Amino acid sequence: MTDTDALIVLGIDPGISVTGYGLVRLEGRDYTPLDFGAIRSSDRLPRGERLLAIHRGLLEVIRRSRPHEVAVEDFYAGHMRAAVAVGEARAMALLAAAQAELPVSLYKPLEVKQFVTTYGQGSKEQVQEMVRALLGMDEPPESADAADALAVALCHCLKRRSNLLELSQ
């Protein structure tokens, strides 16, 4: 990527009930939010149908936005049932990206917070505020899931940019 090329990154914050997505354009030194939101699946549906809804929703976002790369928040082992559910939702994100033949990078929550807030233990509110500031938004995204997805996309852009700067030196 040169300074004149634009890179569109789809960030995904997977969850079985709510999967956040956020699209960020990196062009030169500028980061621009293109779209963000959440894909919701009803807890009244069987698990397979919930996962299918997430998969279809992500395929639609990819079809509509045509990103160049995908960044997905990985999960950390904590509560076993929650980890399994997030892992299943993450699998839907990986499948959708693979079907679209897009490269995928995974980021741990701590890594995302460190890149976006420069502090790995930042609160959800701090992440939302830094996303707002870094993307020049008037208001932070209302949905914490969408803000987290934008943070994942930003993390990918920032990491990619820092890697390119290291290579050029």
URPE-V571756 format. One record per pair of residues at least 24 apart in sequence whose C-alpha atoms are under 7 Angstrom apart, sorted by the first residue. I is the first residue (numbers start at 1). J is the second residue. If there is no record, write none. Layout:
# URPE-V571756
i=(I;I)
j=(J;J)
This chain:
# URPE-V571756
i=(3;3;4;7;8;8;8;9;9;9;9;9;9;10;10;10;10;10;11;11;11;11;11;11;11;12;12;12;12;12;13;13;13;13;13;14;14;14;14;15;15;15;16;16;16;17;17;17;19;20;20;20;21;21;21;22;22;22;22;23;23;24;24;24;26;31;32;33;36;37;38;38;51;51;54;55;55;55;58;58;59;68;69;69;69;70;70;70;70;70;71;71;71;71;71;71;72;72;72;72;73;73;73;73;73;74;74;74;74;75;75;112;112;112;115;116;116)
j=(27;28;28;68;67;68;69;67;68;69;70;71;153;67;69;70;71;153;70;71;72;149;150;152;153;71;72;73;149;152;72;73;145;148;149;73;86;89;90;85;86;89;85;86;89;41;42;43;145;145;146;149;146;149;150;146;149;150;153;150;153;150;153;154;157;135;135;135;146;146;145;146;89;92;92;92;93;96;93;96;96;102;102;103;104;97;102;103;104;105;104;105;106;152;153;156;105;106;107;152;106;107;108;109;152;106;107;108;109;108;109;151;152;155;155;151;155)
